[in-house]
Amino acid sequence: MSARDAIMARIKAATGGAREEATAWLSLRQQGPRPTRADGERLARFTAEARAAGCTVSEPVSPEAVPAAIAAWLAAENLPARLAASPDPALDRYPWSRRPLLTLERRRAAPGDRVSLTPCFAGIAETGTLAMLSGPERPVTLNFLPEAHIALVCTRDLVGAYEELWARLRAAGEAPRTVNLITGPSRSADIGQELRLGAHGPRQLYIVLVDDGLPEGADGG
């Protein structure tokens, strides 16, 4: 056992059932008011809010159609087909071999990368926001370093309000070190009140909605 592991083990032993106590307390606590925009049909709300924030959002596609949807968007935007892609096994389910010109390099982002590809823990319909978790298989650099970010969002992972996101995260078990909430491409108007895209991250954010209930090859139009 390394020194770090020993320290973490002592911390966990000292806190005892603190996590369970906190979870029980949260389950008994009455939630505050929810905005009405978080209710209703999640897919339509998420799509509308994400597009209003400056994202390009696909219509729902089948998992088999994901590589084709990505290749078509890259070609339309004149972006390279070499992607810095998350090592997350969640990407393994897609048939990348059907698009041999797509090159996925499963690693963290580097300064020269123009496009990144990641799965997404959840999409928040209330504001069209992506919830991205950090971890060894989910490098945070992929979310912020390249100029274009492609995020795969399964329609089953859409939640209505932020409260639902945190409940879903607690139910998933061990919390990540970082949760990044991303709403639209990076922008800033801090300098001279002039809006600039790509100020602190990607200039483009392409969200591919993945629906497991669609027939093979369905591209959503």
Summary of the structure (lengths in Angstrom):
residues: 221
radius of gyration: 19.0
end to end distance: 53.6
largest distance: 55.3
contacts: 637
relative contact order: 0.20
helix: 35%
strand: 23%
